[in-house]
Amino acid sequence: MCGIVAYIGPKDATPFLLEGLARLEYRGYDSAGLAVMGRTGGIKVRKVKGRVADLAADVPARFKGFTGIGHTRWATHGVPSDLNAHPHLDNAERIAVVHNGIIENADELRAKLAAEGAVFRSETDTEVLAHLIAAHVTEGGELEEAVRAALARVVGTYGIAVLDAERPDRIVVARNGSPIVLGIGEKEMFAASDVSALVRYTRQVVHLEDGELATVQADGFRTFTEDARTTHRLPSTVDWEVDSYDTGGFEHFLLKEIHEQPGSVERTLSGRLDERFSTAHLGGLNLDARELREIRRVKILGCGSAYYAGEMGAQLIEELARIPAHSEPASEFRYRNPVIEADTLYVAVSQSGETYDTLAAVQEIKRKGGRVLGVVNTVGSAIARECDGGIYLHAGPEISVASTKAFTSTVVAFALLALHFGRIHDLSPADGRRIVSALNRLPEQIREVLDQSEQIAELAAEYAGSAGMMFIGRVRGYPVAREGAQKLKEISYVHAEAYPASELKHGPLALISPELPTVALVPDDELLDKNLTTLGEIKARSGPVIAIAHRRPEAKLADHCILVPKSEPELDPLLLNIPLQLLAYHAAVALGRDVDKPRNLAKSVTVE
């Protein structure tokens, strides 16, 4: 949620701040603002309720400075408004702050500061930080010391950037639960909450750790902890291209990313398939064969689509490696005082690598001595750094809020992990070759599904006006049904329910009517006959059926059918999901939705 950008250097900061904020729009927001100052100090602020384009239109031509911070806000404390937009200033207008996260003790701090004479202009928790830092800064004192002293009194999550009108030569940034990335330029420095704001200007970045601060000046940076201990951060190189952040001729980022999946799957597989031994090569696990054989259970943790990808991953691990595996929402796991077992491997899944619920779950497992692998897309992200090892997806940046290519690459990563586990255990070389061959075929098979986009668009337009949809699937197909329902809900706002097909007769069948379409996953596997029987039960109650299948069911059982290429049974779910992405996208377009920025949602959720 929200976005932060900052600049200090020899150039005018305003163009970078506005462009950086525009590149962070996909994260979700309701207002935007920026603050700049020249070399002699004096902070100038502009902020508006609305889009970054509205802010740019409001910024006068003479609004320039060599040091600046910017922000896109997603309302948590106070309604979207000009006053509640960031940056926030203290009463003397010496300190300016932008902030991602939530200050949990904001009410208590606000009351104390007000009693000391602070006058609050907004309803936000962030304004508390501006007054609190101002209360600790002394005449001629160091901004860093004031920020450290203020944060010592704060309970909650934050990523912040702070200006001091009396110290125009620096910006202080800090992180606790909400990402901050530094960008290193030529005699200029950048900071942002997401690397997407930086890649046009630098590929050298430094990710701050939780509890870490940095003083950023034009000629470099210094990092340190909240108790003033110096830390040493080495920059890493971002390998994502600038054009990854453009729509590339597609109408929306979401459609572009759906069509990028053949390439993203190829990158996830690249260098990881071992044809000689019919297995997968995963050096990043940091686990040798002996250690892997000692694992008796796998627990997968993720939120939203990452959780559903984990369900598909658990199915793959159980089928190929014959190890008990289970997926659970990380947001629930972190609160239920879980039992951490020495012979259980925990796997944290997050596209951004910054999902706070998942990060908190990882930290709880580590605190109790558990071993955690990460399956993430963003190199150097918090979850990647916290885990003992893992698998990078290499899917490329995903701009749309709804996850598509990262979801698919996550499932592919789990297939590699399951294959690796399986060959160490009891999966035969013949079965290993079967899976390796199927994985190699996936990119071209995904292209075959994508070629049906226009036909799926016609189908989506026919049913987009429905009050709701039912999604059903059995065993391997059930997580696919759940992800399909999620996609439809989050981008088209059409109510959707997902059920195991076997559970339909145990209650949900009461909902079936001519007004409720059912999307049924009907792979050509050992459960085909049972799935066809379920379609018959739906049609007997006059329910419209859209079948996602390998071969067309009888006309009396399905009103429409989207055909998908056949893979191996264990990998069929991955291909069955692709038409559901297109169905959700085209339904959203037919309904006039903003598919890249769904209402009430944001890309990187770092607060509860």
N, C-alpha and C positions, 0 to 999 in steps of 0.2 A: 504494500500500500504506500501511497505518497512517493515523492521523489525529491532528492536533494542534489543540487549542483553548486560548485564553488570554483572560483578562479582567482589567481593572483599572478601578476606578471607585467610585462611592458605594454600590453595591448589593452584596448577597451574591453572590459569584462562583459558588457551588456549583450553583444551578439552571441557570445558563447553561452551565457546563461539562458537566453531565450531558446537557442537551438537545443541545448542540453535538456531543457524542460520539455520541449516538443518531442524529443526522443524518449522521454520517460512517460509520455501520455498513456501508453498502453498499460501502465501499472494501475490506472484508475485514479480519478481525482475529481474535485468539485470546485476548486479555486486555485489561484496561482499568484505568485509574487516574487519580487527580488529586491535586494538592497545592494547598493554600490557605494564606494567612497574613493576619492582621489588620494594623492600622496600626502596631502596635508590634513586628511581626516574629514569628518563631517559625513554622516550617513544619509543617503537619499533612498527613499522607499517607494515602490509602486506595488500595489496588490489589488486583485479583483476577484469577485465571484465569477466563475465561468472558465473558459478555456484559455490555453496559452495564447491563442490567436487574439483573444480579447485583451490579454495583458500586453501583448506586443503593440496593439493598436493604442493602448493607453500610455505607453512609454514615450515621453517627448524626445525630440532629436538630440537635445543637450543632456540627456540622462546618461552620463558616462562616468566611468571610474576604472581604476586599475585593480581594484580588489572588490570582489562581490560574491554574494550567495543568492541562490534561488530555490524555489520550492513549489511543488504541486501538492495540494492537501486533499485528503479524503476524510470527511468529517467524522470525528469521534466525540469531541467535547465542543458542543455548540453547533448550531446550524451553519450550512454554507453561507458565507457573507463576506463582504469586503473587510470588515473588522476582524473576523475570525481567521481570515487568510494569513499565512506566514509571509514574510518574517514578522516577528514580534520584537518590540523595543521596550526598554525600561523607561521610567518617567523622564530621565535626563536625556534620552535618546542617544546614550553613549554605547549601549550594548544592543546588538541585533542578533536574533537567534532563529534558525529554522530547525525543525525537529520532526523525525519520524518516530512513532512509538506511543506509549501511554505512560504518563506519570501517575502511579497508583495513589500516591499520597499528596496529590495536587491540592485537594481541598484543605488539608491540614496546613500545608505550606502557604497557600493563598491567605488563609486567616492570619497566620503569623506575620506575613509580609505586609498585609493591609494594616495590621495593628502598628507596624513600624513606619507607616506612612506611604506605602506603595499604592498607587491608584491604578486599578485594572480597567482596561478598555475592552477586553474581549472575554468570551466565555471559555477560552481554551486552557488546557493544562500547560501548553507550551509557553504562554506568557509568564507563567510562574518562573520558568527557567531564566528568562531575561531579567526579571527583578531580582532573582536569587543570585545570579552571577554579579549583577550590579552591586548588590549588598556586600559582596566579598571583594570587589575590586577596589584597590586603594589608589590614591593619587600617585602616579608614577610606578604603580605596582605592575606585576606581570599578569597578563590575561590568563596564562596557563594556570597559575595558582588559584585565581578566582574561579575558573571553571572546575578545577579539581575539588575545591572546597564546596562548591555548589552541588556537584554530583555526589559528594559524600552524604548529602542530606536527602538524596532522591531515591525513591523506591519505584522500580518499573523498568520499562524498556525504552531505549533511545538510540537514535543515530542523530547527531547534531552537528551544526556548523555555526560558529560564533564569530562575529565581528566586534571590534572595539574601536570606536571613533578616534581614540587617542593612540592606537597602535595600528595604523593602516598598512604596516609592513607584514602583517600576519593574519592567518585564519586559524582558529583552533577547532579541531573536530574531535568527536568522541563516539564510541560505539559500545552499546550493551544490548544485544538481542536484535538490533536493526542494522543492516549492513552499511559500511562506509568503505569506499575504495579510493585510494589516492592515485592520481595519474601524473607521471613524470614527463615534463616537456623540456624544451631548450630554454633555460632561464625563465621558465614559467611552470606553474604547478596547477593541478586540477584536483577536484574531489567530487565524488558523486555517490549516490546510493546504489547505482547500478553501472556496470562497465559500458552499457550501451550508450551512455552520455559522453563517453570518453574516446571511443575507438576512432573517431574522425581526427583526433588530435594527438593521440599517443597510443602505443601498444604496451608501454611499460607501466605496470600497475602494482600497487601494494594493498593487500587486504588487511584491514585492522582486525584484531581479535576482540572478543568481548572484554570489557574492562580496560581497554586501551584508548589512549588519546594521541593526537599528533598536532604539532605546531607546523603549519604549512607556510613557507615563504617562497618567494619567487626563485630563489637559488637552491631550494631543497626542502627537506622535512626532518623532523625529529619525532620519534615515537617514544611513549613512556606510559607507565601504568598509573592507576588512580592513587597509588601511594608513592608516586614520583620516581619509581625505578625506571631507568632507561632500558628500552627494548631495542632489538636490532631486527629490522625487517628488510629482506632482500626483495627487489622487484621481480615479478614474473611477467612473461610475455603473453599477451592476448592473441590468439590465433584466429579470431573471428574477423571476417571481412566487413568493411563499411557497408557494402551493398546488401548485406544480410539484414540491414535495418530499413530497407526500402521495399515497397510492395512488388517491384520487379514486373510491372505490367498487369498484375492481378488486381481485382477490384478490392480485395481485402487481404490483410496479412494472414488471416485464418485460411483462406482458400490457397494462398501461396504456400503456407506451411503444410497443408494437406497434400499438395502436389509435390512438395519437396521430400516426401517420405521415402521414395526409392533411394534417393541419394543419402538421406540421413541413416537409413538402414545399412547401406553399403559402408558408411563411415563407422558405424557401431561394430560391424563385422570385420572391418579391415585389420588384417594382421592377427586375427584372433582364432581363426579356424586352422586346426592342425590336421591336414589331410592324411599324414603318415600314420598317426595313431588314432584317427577318427575321434578327435576330442577338441576341446577349446583351450587356447592358451590365454591365461588370465594372470599375468605376472603381478598386477596391482593388488591382488588379494592378500599378499604377504602371508600366505598360509601354504605350507608344504603338504605333500600327500599324506604323511603320517598324521598331521594335525587335522586335516580334513576328514580322515577316517574316524577320528575320535568324536566328531560331531554327531549327535543323536537327534537333533531337532533344529528346525530353522523357523525363526519368527521374523516376519516382515512388517515394517511400520511405515505408514505414509498417510497423507491426507488427500481427500478428494480423488482425482484421477490417479494419483500415485498409489493410493490405497487399493483401487481396483486393479491397477497394473500388478500390485503385490499379490492380489488374489490369483491372477493368472500365473504369476511367477511361482506361487506356492503349489499350484496344480502341476506345473512343469517339473518342479523339484521332486514332488512325490511320485510322479509317473516315471521319470527318467532315472532318478537316483534312489527311489524307494526310501526316502528319509521323510518322516513326518514334518509337514510344513504348514504354516498358518499365517494369514495376513490380518492385521488389526489396525484400526485408525490410531495414529500416533497421538492424536488429541485426547483419546480415551486412555490409552496406555499410561501416559504420564501422570494421570491422576489416581490410578487405582492401586498404588503400592504393589507393583508387579513383583513376582518371584523371579529372580534372575538366576539362571542355571548355568553351571560351568560348562556343560556339554551342549549348550544351545548357541547357535550362531544367529546373531541379530543383524538384520539388514534394513538400513534406513534409506527410504526412497524420496527424492525431492528433485524436481526439475531445476529449480533455482539454487538449491543447496542452502537456502536461507529460511525455509519454512520454520517458524519459531517453535510450533508445537512439536515438530519432528526433531529439531535441534535439542529441545528440552528433554525429549525422550532419550536421545542418544546420550546426553550428559547424565541422566539418571542411571542408565545401564552402565556407563563407564564408572560412575561413582561406586556402583555395587560390584565392580570387577568383571562385568560382561565384555565379550568381544563383539565389536560392531563393524560391519562393512557398510560402505555408502554406495548407492547407485544414484549418481547425480550427473547433471549436464554441465554445470558451471565449474570450471577448474579454479581452485583456490577458494571456493566458497566455504562458509562456516562449517557446514556438515562434512564436507570433504576433508577439511583440516582436522575435525574432531575425531573422525573414524580411524580405525586401525588399518584400513585398506579399503579397496573397493573397485568399482568399475565406472569410468567416465563414459558417458553416452556418445559424445562427439556428434550430437544431432545438429549442432549449430544453434544460434540464438532463436528463441521462440518469443515472438512479440505479442501475438494475440493472447488474451487472457485464457481462453480455452486451450487446453493442451491437446495436441494431436501428434506431431512428429516426435515430441519427447516421450509421449505415452507409448507409441509404437516402439521406439528405440529402447525404452525401459523393458518392455516385454521381450525384445530380442536379447537384451543383456541378461535377463533371467533365463532365457533359453540357453545361452552360453554357459551361465553358471550351473544350470541343471545338467547340461551335457558334461561339463568338467567334473562335477560331483559324481555323476553316473558312471563315467569311465573309471574313476578311482574306486568306485564300489563295484556293482555287478552288471552294468550296462555292457552288452557284448560289442565287439568291434563291428559286427554287422549292423546293429542298431545305431551305433555311433556314426557309421557311414551314412545310414539312412537320414539321420538328423542333420549331419553336415551338408549333405546334398540338398536337403529341403531348405536349409538356411541360405545356401547360395542362390536358390531359385527365388527367394522372397522378393527382391527388388523388382524383378520383371513381372511377377504375379501382382504386385501392388500396382504397377503401371496398368495392367489389364483392368483392374477394378476402377482406377481413376479415369480410364477411357469411357466409362459409363456415366460420367458426371452429368451430362445433359439429360439423359433419360431419368436419372435420379432426381434432377431438378424438377422435371415435370411431375413426378410422383409426389415430391415434397410439396409442390404448390397445390396439388389436389387435396392433401390432408393437413396442410398447415393451419387451417381454420378450426380444426378439431379442438374440443375443450380439453382433451387429454389423450395420451397414448399409453398402451401397455407394451412392455418389452419382456420377452420370455426366452429362456434358454435352459438347457440341462447340463449339469456337471461342468464341462469345459466352457459351455456356452453361457452359463449364468453370470460370471463376471463381465462378459462382453455385453450382456443385456443391461447390467448395472451401469457400465460406462456409457452405453448408448443412450440410456434414459438421462444420465447426468448431462451429456452433451446437449440433448434437446432442451432440457430445462434451463441450462445456464446461458444459452445464446438465443433461444427463441421465446423463452418464458412460457412455453406450453407445458402444462403439468404432465409428468410422465412417471410411471411406476415400473419397477423391474421385479420380476418374481422368477424363482425356479419353475420351469414348465411343469414339473412334477407336483408343485404346490398349488397349481391353478384350481384344482377341484376342491382344495381345502379352504375355500373362502373367496378368493379373488374372482372366481368364475361368476359370482353374483354381479360383478361390474360389467360383464360382457353384454354389449348391445350394438345395434347398427351405428350408434354414435361414437363408439370407442374402438378405434383401430388398434390392432395388435401387430407388433413387429416381432416375428418369430425367427429364431436362429435354428436352422434345420440342416446341420452338416450331415454329410453322407458317412456316418460312422456307425458304431454298434448300437446306438440309441435312435437310429433313424425311424424305425417302426413306431417306437413310443412317441417320438415327436410328431409323427403324422397322425397318430391317434389324438393327440392334444389339439392339433389343428382341426380335426373333425369335431371335437367338442366345442370349439369356438364357433365354427361355421354353423353348427346345429342351433346356435343361439343368435345367428345372423350377424356375427361380428366380422368386420372387414379384416383381412389378414394380408400383411406384407411379409413374404418369406425371404430370408437371406439364406441362400442354399447353394449346394454344389450341383444339384439337378432339380429341374422344375417339378414341384409336386403336381398332382392332379388338379385340374382347374377347379373342381368342387372344393378343394381344400385351401386354396390361396387365390386371392383376387389379383395379387401382383407378386412378381418374383424378381429379385436381384441376384443374378448368378455370380458366384465367386470361384476362382480357380481352386482346385483341390491341392492341398499340401499333405504333409503327414498329419495324422490325427492330433498329435500333441501341439502342432503349430497352426492348425486350422483356425483357432480363435483369433489369432493375430490378423488374418486376412478377413475374417467375418466382421471385424470391427471397422474396417475402412469404409464400407458403404454407409454405416451408421454415422460416421463423421460427415460425409457428404449430405446425408439426409437431414441432419441437424442444421448444417450450414445453409442449405437451400431453403429449408423451412423458415429459418431466421430472415433470410433475404426476402422471401415472399411476404413476410409479415413486417418488413421495413425496420428490422432491428439493427442496432449498431453492433455488429457481430464481433468486432475486435475489442470492444469495451463494454461488456454487458453491465447492466445496472446492478448496483450494490456489490459488485465483485472487483477484486484487484488481483494483479498477477502474483506478486510476492507478498504473501500475508505473513507479517512478522510480529503481529500482536494478536491477542485472543479476541 
